[in-house]
Amino acid sequence: MKVTVVGAGAVGATCADNIARRALVEELVLVDIKEGFAEGKALDISQTCSLLGFDTRVIGSTNDYSKTANSDVCVITSGIPRKPGMTREELIGTNAKIVEGVAKNLLQYSPNTIIVVISNPMDTMTYLTLKATGLPKNRVIGMGGILDSARFKTYLQMALGCSQNDLHAVVIGGHGDTTMIPLTRLATLNGNPVSNTLSADQLKQISADTMVGGATLTKMLGTSAWYAPGAAGAALVESIIRDQKKVFPCCVSLDGEYGQSDICMGVPVVIGRNGWEKIVDYKLNTEEQEAFNKSAEAVRNMNSVLDTLVA
């Protein structure tokens, strides 16, 4: 098996490092536009093989996509990172051109690949990738909801003093500060609804903290986060490569599901060897569905900006 990660910056390199550590594939290719950068990151990761006990062959490439040939999964992290005060929406002008070019280069050498999108703004970049490549919809997946849900679990754990691994908590909707929807009603701790322990005000605050989780880290770090985004991308790749059939909230193309069509948004899906294989219906209540519809409207507004850029 073979995986390519495009973009050897903090998120891409962290994703690649996680994939290598988990020994998911025989060959891992890291691509970047900066001369020698991907080669250096690949060599650095390779030098941990004997220390961490994996045998993955890690290859770096400066914009030579022929080295990515026959990749089973390709992860796109390319684009400029979000700076303090910058919204994901403001990233669209630059990153749209980058992501579209990368996707087409990858497909030239790996026509049967599954594409995982991490680049922001993720909902629009996933939609762009789907439309620009013409791939079957199950082979284009945005990672966002996995990361947002991990942040949701972190804030729940901080309030509950429990293990994050005992929590089931999901974020759906758009991957943006105002568009994501933490499903507090469905969050459980070993099957027990967290609402049995936490007050409505506490859950409201946890939800609010989750929604600005990325912006909070950007303010602290001076740039976008990378550990959790990279790990989230690797978890998605693992479920594909190992055909785990895990249910992850991912940005996928909707065709009537959750009341929306011709849009890519975060919903729970089964992830396996064929990409996303099935959308899971969480039976949203009226309030949650209204929030989802509002989120969809915001995503569509962003997609309309994309239309003017690529026209």
N, C-alpha and C positions, 0 to 999 in steps of 0.2 A: 504493500500500500504506500501511497505517496501523497503528501500534503504540501501545498505552497502557501506561504504567507507573504503578501505584498505590503511593503512598508516596514522598515526595520527600526522605526522609532521605538519609543518606550512601550506602547501598547503592542505593536507587532512583535517586537523582540520578546516581550513577556509572554505573549501567546505562544510563540515558537518554543520558548524555553519550557513552558508547561507541557506542550505536546511532546517534546523530546523526553522530558522527565518521566512521562507516563508511558513511554515506549509504545506509542500508538501506531507508528508507521516505521517502515524500513528506511524511507528517504524523506527528508524534510528540506524544502528549498525556501530560502529567505531572499526576497528581492527588494531593492531600493534604487532610487534614481541617483543618489549621492555616491560618487566614485569610492569604491572600497568599503563602504559603510556596512552593507549586508555581509560582505565577505568577513569583515572583522567580527561582527556579531555572531556569525555562524562558527567561526573559529573559536571564539570565546565559549560558546555553548558546547562545542565539541570537546573542549578541554575539561568539561565536567563529566564526561562519559564514565571514566573509571572511578570518579569520586561518588557518583550517584547510581551507578550500576545499570546504565542503558547502553544500547548499541546502535541507536538511530544515526544514520549518515546525514549530517547537516551540511548543506551547501549554500553558499552565498553567491548572489549574482547582481551585478550592476546593470539593471535594465535589460538583461538578456533573457527574454522569455522562453527561448528554446530550451533552457534548463528546467523549465517548469512542465515540460511535455508529459502528458499522461497522468496528471495529478488527479486523484480521486476527489479531493476537496481543495478549494482555493479560498483563502481568507483575505479579504480586502480591508486593510486598515489605513490606506493611503489618504493623504489630505493634510491640511494644516490643522494643528490642534486648537482647541478653543482657549482664548486668552481671557484674563479677568474682565468681567463686564460684557463679554461677547456672548450672544445667544447662539444656539445651534442654527437658528434661521439665518443668521448673518454669515455663516460659513458656506452657504449654499453656492454662491457665485463661483468661488474657487474650486470647491471640492467636487462639484458636479462634473466639470470637465476632466478632472483627474480620475474619478471613479469610472466614468464611462470609457475612457481610454484604457485603463487597466483591465476592465472586464473584457473588452474586445481583444486585447492582447492575450489574455489568459485562454480565451476560447479558441484562439487560433491554434494553440498547441494542445489544449485539453477540451475538446468539444463535448465530452460526456461528463465534465466535472460538475460538482455541486458548489455553488458560490455562497459563502458566508460574508455578509456585509457588517463591518464594524464602524466604518467611516460615518461621520456626522455631517448634516442632520440625517439620522439613520433611516427614518421612515421614508423620506424623500429619496435618499440614495438607494434604498432597496427597490423602490418603485422605478427609479431611473434604470437600475441594473436590469430589472425584469423587462422593461419596455425596450431598452437599447439592445439587448442581446437576443430577445425572442425565445429565451429558454422556457421549458415547461415550468409552471409556477412552483412546483414542488422542489425545484432545484435552485431557488433563490431564497435565502433566509437572512433576515436581519437579527442580530444577536440581542438587541437592547433590553427586552423584558427579562432576560436571565440576569443581567447586571442589576437592573432596577429591583428585581425580587431579592437578590442577595443583599442589597442595601436595606430593603424593607425588613428582612430578617435580622440584620444587624441592629437596627433601631428597636425592634421588638425584643431582641435579646438583652439590650441595654436596660430596657424597662422591666423585663421579667426576671433577669438574672438566671436565665436558663441556657441550655446548649442550643446553638443555632441549628444543629443537626436534628433536633427534635421538633423544629418548627416547619410548618407548611404555610407559606405565605406567597401570594402571587400578585404581580403588578401587570396590568394589561393596558391597552390604549397606545398612545403615542409615546415615543422616547424623547420627551421634552419636559422642561420644568413646569409647564402648565397643562400638559396633555396626558401625562401618565395617571393611571388610576390604581392605587393600592387597594386591593379588595380586603378591607379590614373585616368585613362580615364573614368571610370564608377562611380567615387566618386561624390556624389551630396549633396547639402545643400538645403533641402526642395524641391528637384526636379531640382534645378539649378546646373549644373556641376561646381565643384569647380575650374575647369580650366578657367572658365569665370572670376574668381576673383584672383586666384593665378597664378604666372608666372611659366613657365616650370622649371626654376631653383629652385623655391620654392618647387614645387612638387617633383623634383628630390631629394632635401634635406629631405623632409618629408618621402619619400620612403626609403631613406638610413637610417634615424633615426628609422623608424619602423622595418627595418630588423635587426638592432642590439639592439632593445628595451630590449630584455631579458638580453643580455650581459651588456648593460648599467647599468641596475639595479643590476646585480651580482657584477659589479665593485663597485657600490655605497654601497651595503649592505653587501658584503662579502659572500653572498650565493644567491641562487635563490629567485626570488620574490614569494610572496604568496597571497596577497590580490586579485589581478586581476586574477591569475590562479584559485584560489579557487572559485571566483565569476563566472568565465567563466564555470567551471565545473558544478556549481549549476544551471546556466542558461540552460545548455544542459539537465541536469536531469529534470528540470521543464518542458521543452518542450516535453520530453518523457512522464513523469508522467501525465501531464495535456492534452496530445494529442493536443498541440498547433499548430502543423504544421508550425512552424517557419522555415524560410530558414536561415540556419547557414552554414558557411564554415567549414567543418569538414574533418578529415582524414578518408577516406573510401576506400574500395576495388574497383578498376576500372577494367572494362571488356570492353575496347574499348572506353569508354567515355573520352573525351579530348585527344584522340589519344594514350591512354596508357592502358596496361593490366598487370595483375599479379603484382600489386603494390598497396600500400595504400598511398594516397596523399590527400591534402586539396582541396576540390571542394565544391561549394554550393549544399546543400542537404536539403530536407524537413525532419524535425524531428518530429516524432509523437510517438504514443503508440507502434508501431511495431519497433521502432529504426529509422534508416534512411530509408525513404520510396521512395525517388526519387532523382535523380541527376538533377540539373538544369543546362541547357546549356547556358552559358553567351556569346556564339558566340565570342570567342577571335579573335582579329585581328592577323595578321602575326607575329608581334613583340611579342605579349603576348604569342602566342602559342609556339614560339621559346624559350621564357623564361621558359615556362612550361615544354617543352621537356628537356631543360637543367637541370631544377630542378629534373625531373624524373631520369635523368642519375645519378645525385648526390645521390639521395635516393637509387637507385639500387646499387650503389657502397657501400653504407653503409649496405644494406641488404646482400650483398655478404660477408661482414665481419662477419655478423651474421651467415651466412651459415658455415663459418669455425669454429665458436665458438661452434655451436650446433652439428657439424658433429661427 
